């Protein structure tokens, strides 16, 4: 898979690793035989030291028993059984016996003459204990409850005495620690007992104060008198509320009735009163009778007769009087009816209003009483809740106090319980040495010889930054190489043009596979311009570029090869053939046209654009972008052979106009950091696609072992002495054998990759 769409960031390669990973398997394949030969040689050189430092070896042993179950004196609550973790307890005990402090105390407990038999007089106990820590071993015996204690040395005096002193010291120390632990626990428990009693006293004081405050010592809602009073008041309030609502409705009804009665006319009632007035009826009847009599007296009289005029005036007065009397009766009737109606309405309204105000006052009084009772009930409820909490808290403290007192009694009695440790077998002085220390010395020399050689090569491998496998490319870039090319070159030719035009020098399958991948990119992204560059000179970029172009010519109809290394120094006059060919420099300098700068290969669909006449001067590059755009319209693929990316800013410009940059690294030669720097530079330049290629067929910069020891570098000279280097240099057959082995390992690794 090719690297595509990389975005610029503070870390241009976020998927890669900044440093090369240590290859353990590859390290053993490359240096395994060399480590064996040099390690064996160094071991053989140091073997005579065994007979110089060998000494007799005496060993003394003793045994201690560790009981998994210890009978208790008083209680079963003590952790007397350790069956569930006995093996761990046994291992912990074995390690505790050999601590520096125990060894020092055991050494100080010995008699002075016995101690001086082990160590010289005046040596500090700290130093002696550090030495004894390496001499004493304590190991649990399999399928038993026994610890085996061993001590060895070159002298037999004092060994048994020290081992016995060590066992006794550890037992005394265990007893002391246990007693101190019990004393500390008792001290803590007594302190806790006092604290608990003080807390209980404080809780009791709070309970007394709370009882006085809420008036009950039974902390239950059944004893909340305020709550019961509130419930009774709620029932009374419910009745008062109903009464108030009824009175309010009646009051509103009376007001509504009065308002409606104000609009009713009283004329019918007034007419009825006037009609039923007997005095008015009698007066009108008398008036009518008198009028009739007076009207009779005017019969026969002329209209102007004074007597008639007098009678008519009198009759008119009597009629006016009757009318005035009727109106007066009507007015009085109206005043009486209206007054009576107003009095009745006011009376009913006053009664309804008084009833409503009385009901409302009763409701408000009950509401205030309920509020006060609810507040008191809440206060008492909170007090009851706090009383319940304090009572439960006091009970917990009481239970804790009982447990503490019980535990104090148990610990005071269990202090007399036996230890788990007991001496099963004491140490006895040996009569004869057990063995010599030749095997240990030989093992130390063997491990030291091979460890020194292996460490030196491991350090070199750790500091080595060379790319040796395809996984290194994946670690550096976050992507595996697009193609790994193995054993590309079969021979070397002195003529550069013949090398670049000789695709038979490469294995067709590997180059063809790379060409197919480029063709796939063309179909997917229309990628036509491919720049071939490397991390350094000699990585095989030119050969791969030409061979890949040859393979692409079998997949596409028009392929162009451009020799983009135009920053090279001018060639010698002897190479006139190369100088006379027009190419990229001539086109950029304006000396030739594009058609004149491109040379077609007879019988093939590959065109060539050589570097041209390189003068070593400044070459204008303004036409590069337009040139690439024009060539992209004419050719299916344009393969550019560029200089190393990190050593040419021209290649950076070409990369900006390329669709794919084939970044070539040479196996066993190119550096890990150079590959990362090259890829980071391409990402920062915004190259659409980066195709890493791992080549194992370039010019390697690593030396063989024969070349390495002919002129050893400073690292080898610092590690190995001069006489050893001379000895290796004088053994060419051995070095050639190692070289052949390393070549075999390299080929095997390449095939695996």
SEDRENMI-143565 format. One record per atom (N, C-alpha, C): x, y, z. Coordinates in steps of 0.1 Angstrom, whole numbers, plus 5000, padded with zeros to 4 digits. Atoms other than C-alpha are relative to their C-alpha. Last residue first. Example, Ala and Ser with C-alpha at 12.3 -4.5 7.8 and 13.67 -1.06 7.14 Angstrom:
BEGIN
499149895000513749895071499250115008500949885000512349555078500950125000
REM end
This chain:
BEGIN
500649875002511048955036499150004988501150004990511648575041499350134999501050095005513748565009498750015009500649935011515748865021498849924994500949904995516248695055499450084989501150064994517648385038499050105005500950055010519848585016498749945005500649885006521248775046499149964989501049954992521848455065499250124994501150105000523648295036498950055009500749985014525748615032498849904999500849884999526548595070499350034987501250034992527648235067499150125001500950085007529848315038498749975008500649915010531448605057499049914992501049924994532048375087499250094990501150094996533748115066498950085006500750035012535848395049498849915003500849885003536848515084499149974987501149994991537948165094499150124997501050115003539948115063498850015009500949965011541548455066499049894998500850125002543048375101499050034989499150105005545948635103499249864998499649965014543348915107500949894993501250025009541748735136500450034986500350155001545148695154498849984990498950055009546049065146499849854998500449965014542649175161501149944990501250085005543348965192499650044986499550135003546849115196498949914995499350005013545449465192500549864997498649975000542849425220500749984987499150115000539149425212501550045001500650114993536549685222501049885001500249984986538350005215499549885007498749984993539849885182499850025015499450144998536449755171501350015007500850084991534850095178500649865003499649974986537750285162499249925010500449874995537250115129500450025014501050004990539349805119499650155003499949864995541249825086499050035010498849955007541949465075500350155005498850024992539549355103501350044992500149944987536549505087501249995008499749865002537549415051500050075014498649995005537749045061500450154999499150014988534549085082501450004996500050144996532649225052501049995012498850085003532149605051499849855004499550074989528849795049501249914996499049924994528350055022500649935013500050004985526449834999501250085006498650004996526149934962500050015015499249895002522649844952501449985005499150025011520849514949500950124997498850074995518949484982501049984989499250065010516349754973501249935007498950054993513449854996500849924990499550125006510950074978501349965007498750054995508750334995500449874994499950145002505950474972501449955005498650044997504950824983500049854999499850144997501750964968501549975001501350084998500251314966500349865004500050115011503551494973498849925002501450035005502651794995500049904989500149955013506251935000498649974994500149864999505851875037499950074987501449964995505051515030499950155001501050025010508051475008498650045004499949895010510351635034499049994989500649884994508951395061500150124990501450015000509651095038499350135006500449995014513251205032498550004999499849865004513851275069499550014986501149914994512350935078500150144996501350035006514550755053498950085006500049945013517650935064498749984993500349864999516850845100499950074987501449994996516750475092499650155001500249974986520050485073498550035003500749874997520650325040499750015014499149885003523250045037499350135004498650014994522049695047500950114997499950094988519049735024501449985004499250115002519150035001500249915012499050024989516250275004500849874997499350135000514250394974501150015011498949984991511550664976500849875003499550134996509450624945501250035009498650004998507650964943500449865006499550104991504250954927501550025001501150074995502351234910500349895011500250145003505251454904498849955007500850025013505351834901499849864997501349924999506351904938499249984987501050074992508851614936498750075000500650105008510651784907499049925008500949935010511152084929499449904991501249954993512451874957499150074991500950114998514751694933498850045008500750025013516252024923499049895001501249925000516952094960499249994987500349925012519451814959498750075002498849945005521251624986499850094988499449914990518451505008501250084996500949894996516451374978500750105010500550024986519251174963499350125005498950024991519451254925499549975014499549894992516551194903501249975008498950054992515650954875500650125007498949904997512251074863501149935009499150054989509850824848501250095001498749935001507050984827500849965013499249994988504050754821501350084997500850074990501150764797500850005013499550134996502851024776499149945011499550085011501651324756500349865004501050015010499451524780500449904989501050084994501751454810498849984990499650145002504651584789498849915005500050035014502951924786500349854998501450005005502151944823499949974986500750124995505651834832498650004996499550125007507252094809499349885005500750015013505052374823500449884992501450034998506152294858499349994987500250134996509852264848498549975002500850085010509952574827499649865005501449955000511052804855499149924991500950114997514152594862498550054999501349954997517052804848499049885002501050045010520352624850498650055004501449994995523252774870499049974988500449864997526652654859498549995005499649974987528152304860499550145005498949915000528052284823500550035014499949944986525751984820501350085000498749944998525051924783500150075013499649905009521951704783501450055003499749884993520451524812500550124991498850014993518951274788500250135008499649864999515351274777501250005009499049964990514550924765500250154999499249885004511550784747500950045012499449924989510250434753500850114994500949894997507850264728500550085012500550014987510650034714499150125002500650134998512049944680499449995014500450085012514350244679499449865004499350125000514450444712499549914988500850125000513150794707500949884998499550105009515251084718499249885001500450144997513651384735500549914988499450054987515451724736499649855003498550035002514851804699500649945013499950125009511051764704501549974998500350134993511151984735500149884990501550014998512952264716499849875008500750095008516652324721498550005003499250035012518952584734499349914991500649945012516352744758500949974987499249885003518352674790499650074987500349904990515552444802500850134997501449955001515652254770499750115010500149925012519452224769498650064999499349884998519552104805499950094988500749914991516851844799500650145002500950064989518451674770499450115008500949894994520651714739499149945011501550035000523251434733499350125007500649965012526751584725498549974999500249865001527951564760499350054988501049964990527351194764499850154999501350055005529151104732498950055010500649905009532051334741498649954996501450055003532851124771499350104991500050135006536551184769498649954997500149985014536051554776500049874992498749985007535251474811499950014985499350125003531751514825501450044994499850035014530451844840500949884998498949925006529551824877500149964985498850074999526051674885501150094994499149924991523251924891501349935001499349905008521351784860500950095009498849974992520351454877500850104992500249874993516851454862501250045008498850004991517551184835500050145007499349874998514051174821501149985009499050004989512550844808500750135000498849915002509350864787500949995013499349994988506650594782501250094998499149895001503950584755500750025014499549985013501950274748501050114999500549875006501350144783500750024987501449974995501649804800499450124994500750125004504849664782498550015005500249995014506350014784499249884994501249925003505750004821499750014985501250094996508249714825498750084997500150115009510849914806498849915002500649945012510050224827499949894989501449994998510550004858499350074987500650135001513949894845498550015002500050055014515050244838499249874999500849915008513950384872499949954985501450034998515250084891499150084991500350135006518650124875498549965002499949995015518750494882499649864994501249935005517550454918500050014985500650065011520050184927498850074994501150094996520850294962499349934989499850145001524250424951498949915005499550055013523950774963500249855001498649975002521750844993500449954987499549934988518150845005501450044999499650094989516850764971500450085012498949944992514950914942500449915011499250104993512750784914501150075007498749964997510051044904500749895008499450084990506950904887501450055002498649964998504751134866500549935013499250035011501550964854501550035002498649974996499150934883500949964988499449945012495550944869501550045003499849864997494250874905500650084988500849954989492650524901500150155002501450025002493850414867499150065011500449925012497250564871498549994998500149864996497550424906499650094989501249994992496850074892499850145005501150005009499550124866498650015007500049875006502050214893498850024990500549914990501149894911499950144996501450024999501649704879499350085010500649935012505049864874498549985001500049864997506149744909499350084989501049984989505049394902499950145003501350015006506949404869498950025010500249875007510049524887498650004994500149894989509749224911499850134993501250024991508848964884499950125010501249945006511349084858498850005009501050115000514449024879498750064996500950014988516949294870499049894998499350014988520049314848499149985012499850144997517949234817500849985013501050054991516749594819500249855003499950155000520049714802499049955011500850065011519550074791500049855000501349954999520650244824499149944989500750044987523650024827498650045000500450155002524550064790499449955013501250015009524250444794499749854998501249974993526550444825498749984991500749905008529350254808498650035006499349874998531550064833499350114993499449965013529249764835500550145002499849865001528449584867500650044987498649965003527049234870500050154999499350125002523949054884501550034996498949995010522249354898500749865000500449945013518749314914501249984990499050045009519449064942499850054986498950094995516149124959501049974989499250055011513749414953501249925005498750044996511149474980500749934989499350115006508149654967501349985006500950055011505549894981500649884993499549975013507549905013499049954989498950095005505449875045500450044986500550085012503650175058501149914996501450044996504050365092499449924989501049925007507050545077498649975004499549865003510050435099498850084994499949924987508450125115500450144997501349984995507250005080500150075014500749895008510650065065498650035006499449884996512249865094499450124992500749954988509849585088500550135004501249925004511149555053499350055012501250085003514549445066498850094997499650135004518149575071498849914996501250085003517849945074500449874995500250055014520950075091498749934998501349945005520750285123499849954985500050015015523350085143498650054995499649875006523450215179500050004985500949904995521449915192500350144995501350025007523349675170499050115004499849965014526649805183498749994992499949864999525449775219500250064986501349954997524249425212500050155000500750005013527649345196498650055002499349915010529449455227499250014987500349874997526949285250500650114991501449975005527248965231499650145004500050005014531048965235498650044995499249885004530949055272499950024985500849884997528148805279500750134995501049995010530048525261499150125002499349995014533148575282498950024990499349875002531248655315500650024986501049905002528848365312500650144998500750025013531748125306498950104997499249975012533948275332499349984987499949855001531148275358500950044988501349945004530247915350500150154999500150035015533947805352498750064995499149915007534247985386499949984985500549875000531147805398500950104993501249995009532247465386499450155000499649995014535747515401498850014991500849905007534347605435500450014986499249885004535547285452499150104992499649995014533247035469500950124998501050065009531846925502500449994986500749915010534846985523499049934992499249995012535546755553499250094990498750064998534546735589500850004988499650105010531646975587501449955003498849965008530447165619500449884991498850064995526947085629501250034991498950025009523747285623501249945008499049904999520647225644501249984991498650065000517747025632501050115001500150145002514047095637501349925001498850065006514247435652499949855000499350084990510747575657501249944993498650055003508747845640500549925011500150105011504947885643501349944997499649955013505448055677499749894989498750045005503547945709500250064986500150115009500648145724501449964994499250124995501448355755499949884990498549975000500448675738500849895005499350075011497048505732501550044999499850144997495848605767500849934989499250014988496348975764500349865003498649975003495148965728500949985012499550115009491848785737501550034998499950124992491049025766500749894992498949974991491749335744500249875009498750015007489549185717501250025009499850155002486549135741501449984993499750064988486949495753500349854999498749954996487049625718500449935013499050075008484049415708501450035003499950144996482049545737501049924992499350004987482949905729500149855005498649995003481949845693500850005013499650135005478549725704501550004997500150094989478050035726500549864995498949984992479250255698500149915012498850045008476750105675501350025008500050144999474050145702501249944992499650054987474950505706500149855001498649974999474750565669500649965013499350105008471350395668501550025001500250134993470150615696500749894993499150004988471650925681499949875007498650015005470050845647500949995012499850145005466650775663501449984996500050094988466951095684500249864995498649994995467851295652500149915013499150065009464651165636501550005005500250154999462651235667501049934991499450044987464151595668499849855002498549995002463351635631500749965013499750115009459751515638501550004998499950124992459551755668500449874992498949994990460452045647500249875008498850025008458151935619501250005009500050145003455251895644501349974992499650074987456052245659500149854997498649964997455952395624500549925012499250075010452752195616501550045002500050144996451052315648500949924991499250014988451952675641500249865004498649965004450652645605500949995013499450115008447552455617501450034997499750104991446752725643500749884994498949964992447152995617500449895011498850015009444852805594501250045008499550145001442352745622501249994991499450044987442253115629500549865000498649954999441953195592500649965014499150075009438952955588501550055002499850134994437153095619501049924992499249984988437653445606500349875007498649985005436353335572500950025012499450135005433253175588501450024995499850094989432553495608500649864996498949964993433053715578500349915012498750035008430753505557501250055008499850155000427953505584501349964992499550044986428353875589500349855001498649964999428153935551500649965014499150095008425053715548501450045001500050134994423353905577500949904992499249994988424354245563500049865007498549995004423154155528500850005013499550135005419754025541501550004997500150104989419154335562500649874996498849984991420354565534500049905012498750045007417954405510501250025009499950145001415054415534501349954994499850064987415654775543500249855000498649974996415954875507500449945013499150095008412754695498501450035004500150144995410954865527500949914993499350014987412255205518500049865005498550005003411255155481500749995014499650125006407755045491501549994998500150114990407255325516500549874994499049994989408555595493500049895009498750035006406455465463501150015011499950145002403355455485501349964994499850074987403955805497500149854998498649974996404455925461500349945014499150075009401255755449501450025005500150144996399155885478501049924992499450014986400456235470500049865005498649995002399656185433500749995014499550125005396156075442501549994998500150114989395556365465500549874995498849984991396856605438500049905011498750055007394456455413501250025009500050155000391456485437501349954993499750054987392456845445500049855000498549984997392656935409500449945013499350105008389156785403501550015002500250134994387756985432500749894992499150004987389357305420499849865006498650025004387857245385500949995012499950145005384357195400501549974996500150094988384657515420500249864996498749984993385757705389500049915012499050075008382757555370501450025006500250144997380357655398501149924992499650034986381658015398500049855002498549995000381458045360500549965014499450125006377957915362501550005000500250114991377058175388500549874993499050004989378658445367499849885010500749974988376658355336501049995012499449884994378958375307499350035013498550024997378358015296500650125007499149975011374658055299501449995004499249874999372757885326500950024988500949895004369957625318500850145002500850025012371857345336499150124998499749925011374457475358499149984988500449874997373057335390500350104989501449995002373356985377499550145002500350005014377057015372498550014997499749865004377257105409499850014985501049914995375456785418500350144995501250025008377656575395498950095005499949945014380756735408498749984992500249864999379656665444500150064986501449974997379156305436499750145001500850045011382556265419498550045002499749895010384256445447499149984988500749884996382556215472500250114990501450035002383755905452499150125004500349995014387256045448498549984998499949855004387356115485499750014986501149934995386055765493500050144996501250055008388555595470498850085005499949945013391455805484498749964992500249864999390455715519500050074987501449984998390155345510499750155001500149894989393655315496498550045001500650054987393554975478499950105011501350065003394055125443499349965013501049895002396855345455498649954998500249934987398655045471499050124998500850084991398154845439499750075013501449995005399355125417499149925009500549874997402455145438498650024996500250004986403054765436499450145004501250084997402554785398499749995015501349945003404855085396498849915002500950024989407754915415498650064997500949894998410154855385499049975011501550035002412854585388499250125003500449985013416554695382498549974998499949855003417454735418499450034987501349944995416154375424500050154997501150035009419054245402498750075004499749935013421754415422498949984990500249854998420154305454500250084988501449984999419953945442499750155001500550015013423653945432498550034999499549895007424654075466499450004985500849894995422453815482500450134993501350015006424053545460499150115005500049965014427553665468498649994994499849855000426753645505500150054986501349934997425253295501500250155000500950025012428353175482498750075003499649915011430653325508499149984988500349864997428653165536500450104989501549985001428752825519499650145003500450005014432552855512498550024999499649875006433152965548499650004985500949894995431152675562500450134993501350025006433052425540499050115004499949965014436352575551498749984992500149865001435352555587500150054985501449964998434552185583499950154999500850055012437952115566498650055002499949905010439652335593499249964987500849884997438252125620500150104989501450045002439651805603499150125003500250025014443051975598498549964998500349875006442952095634499749994985501349964995442651735646499650144994501050085007445551625623498650045004500149955014447751915636498949934992500849884999446951815672499850064986501450044998448251465663499150125001500650055012451351605648498649955001500249895010452051825677499449954987501349944996451651525701499650124990499949865005454551335683498650075003499949914988454651015704500250154996501250034992453450785676500050095012501049915005456150945654498749985008500950065010458750755674499050104997499849935013461750865695499349924989500350115009460450765729500150064986498850085000462251015752499849884991500250145000459651285747501349934999501050054990459251655754499749854999501250055008460851785721499049935010500449915010463552005738498749954994500649884994463951815771499450094989501250044993464451495752499350115006501050025010466951655728498749965007500449875005469151785756498849994991500649944989469251435772499450144996501350064998469951275739499250075011500849965011472851515732498649955001500349864997474351445766499050064989501049994989474051075759499650145004501350045006475851115725498950005011500549885007478651305742498749974994500449904991479051025767499450134993501350044994479050765740499550105010501149975010481750965721498749955005500349855001483850975752498950034990500749974988483450595757499750155000501450045001484450535721499250045012500749925010487550745724498549974999500349874994488550575756499350094990501050024990488150235740499650135006501350005006490050345709498949995010500249865005493050445730498650004994500349924988492850105748499750154996501350034996492649935714499650075012501049945009495650125701498649975004500049864998497750035731499050074991500749974987496649675729500050155002501450025001497549665692499250035013500649885008500849825698498549984998500049884991501549575726499550124992501150014990500449285704499950125009501249985008502749405675498849995010500249865003505549455699498750034993500449934988504949105712499950154998501450044997504848965677499650075013500949925009507949165667498649975003500049864996509849035698499050084991500849984988508748675691499950155004501450025003509848705655499250015012500549885007513148855666498549994996500149904990513748575691499450134993501150034991513048325664499750105010501249975007515248505639498849965008500249855001518048525664498750034993500549954988517748155672499750155000501350054997517948055636499550055013501049945009520848285628498649955003500349864995522848185659498950074992500850014988522547825648499650135006501350055004523747915613499049985012500849895006526548125627498649954996500449914989527747845650499250114995501150064993527647595621499550095011501250015008529747815599498849955007501049904998532247925625498749994992500249944987535147715614499050115000501050074993534747515582499750065013499650044987536647755559498849935007498750075001536247805522500649955013498949925000532547885526501349924998498850065005529047755526501250105000498949905001525847825544501349934996498750055004522547625541501050125000499149894999519147665558501449944996498650054999516447415548500950124999499149915007512947525557501449955002498649984996510547245566500750104991500149874993506747215564501450045005499750014986506946945537499850145007501050094993505946875502500349985014501250035007509047035486499249905009499950135006511647175510498649964994501050104995511547545514500149874994500950055010514847725507499049915006501150064993517147935528498949974990501250035008520548025514498949935008501150074994523448185532498849984990499650134995526648285515498949915005499750085012525448575494500449865004501250015008523748735524500249924987500750114995526848655545498749984992499450125005528848895524499249885004500250005015526349185530500749874994501450055003526149085567499850004985500150154998529949105570498649954996499350065011530049455554499949845001500749985012527349585577500649934988501150095001528949425607499250014987501349954995532149615601498949904998500949985011535449435597498650045005500149865005537649495627499150034989500449914989538749135632500050154995498849944993538848935600499550105011499649885005535648735592501250065008500749985013534548375597500550134993499750115009536948265624499350014986498749975007536748615639500449884991500249915010533048545646501350034992500750065011533748235665499850094988499150085007536348415686499449924988499049935009533948695693501049914993498849974992531048475704501150064992499050114999528048505682501150045010500350094989525148745690501049895001499649934988526649025668499749905012498549994999526548795638500450065013499450144997522948695644501550015001500350044986521949065648500649865003499149924990523849155616499749965014498650055001522248865596500950085010500050134992518748965609501449945000500249984985519249325598500149885008498749954994520749235564499850025015499949855001517749015554501350055007498749955006518448645550500150154998498950054992515748515574501350064995499849914988513048735558501349965008499349885004513448565524500350095012498650045006512748215538500750134996499150034989509848355559501449974996499849874993508248515528501049985012499049935009508648185509500350135007498750074999506947995538501050074992499449974987504148255540501449935002499549865000503548225503500650045013498850005008503347845505500650144999498850054993501047865535501250014991498949925006498448095519501349955006500449945013495247895525501150074993500050105011496747685552499850064987499549935012497647985574500049904988499850095011495647875605500450094988499150104996495848065639500449904988499750075012494248385627501149895003498649975005492848465661500349924988500049885009489048445664501450034995499850055014489348085678499950124990501049985009489948215713500349954986501349954995491848145744498950004990500250024985495147965742498650035004500149884993495347915704499749975015501150004991496747605687499950145008499549994987499047685658498850015010501049984990498347565623500650005014501149935006500647585593498850045009501350074998503647495614498950084993501149905000506947615601498749945000501350045003509847375610499050125001501049944991513447475608498649964995501450005004516347285593499150065011500850024989520147305593498550014995501449985001522947285568499249985013500750044988526647335567498550034998501549975000528747345535499449955013500650074989532547355530498550055001501349944996534147455497499449915010501050104995537747405488498850075005499950024986539347685467499149895005500950104995540047755430500349985015500949954989541548095422499149895006499449904991544647995402499150045012499150074991543347675386500750105010500750094991540347855372500949945010500349934987542448135358499349915010498950034990543747895331499850075014500150134992540247915315501149975009500249984986540548285306499949875008498949924994541948245271500050025015498750085000539647965263501250075005500250104989536648175274501249915000499749934987537848465252499949905011498549965000538148235221500350065014499250124997534748075229501550035001500350034986533148425231500849875004499349914991534848535199499849965015498650015002533648225180500850095009499650134995530148205195501649994998500150004985529548575192500649875005498849914996530748565155500050005015498850085002528348275149501250085005500050124991525448465164501249924999498850004991526248805149500149875008498949935006523948835118501349975009499650065013521348565126501350074995499550134999521248655163500549944987498749994993520849025156500649865002499049965010518148955130501450015007499850125009516148755156501150044990499250104993516649035182500349884991500350135007515749315159500849895007498950104999515849635180499549874995500250104990513349895167501249905000500050135005514650195148499849905011498750084999513850525163499749864995498849915002511150795156501349935000499350004987508450535150501250084998498750064999506050595121500650015014500250144998502250665121501449935002500550044987502551035129499949855001500250145001504851105100499549955013500550035013504651485095499749854998499450135003504851535132499549954987498750004993504151905138500849874999500349984986501451865111501450015007498949934993501251865073499650025015500249864997498751615060501150055008499349974988499651275043499850155002500849904993497051205016500650035014500749905007498750885003499350105010500349894991501450645014499350114993499249885000501350344991499550105010500849885000500050005000500950125000
REM end
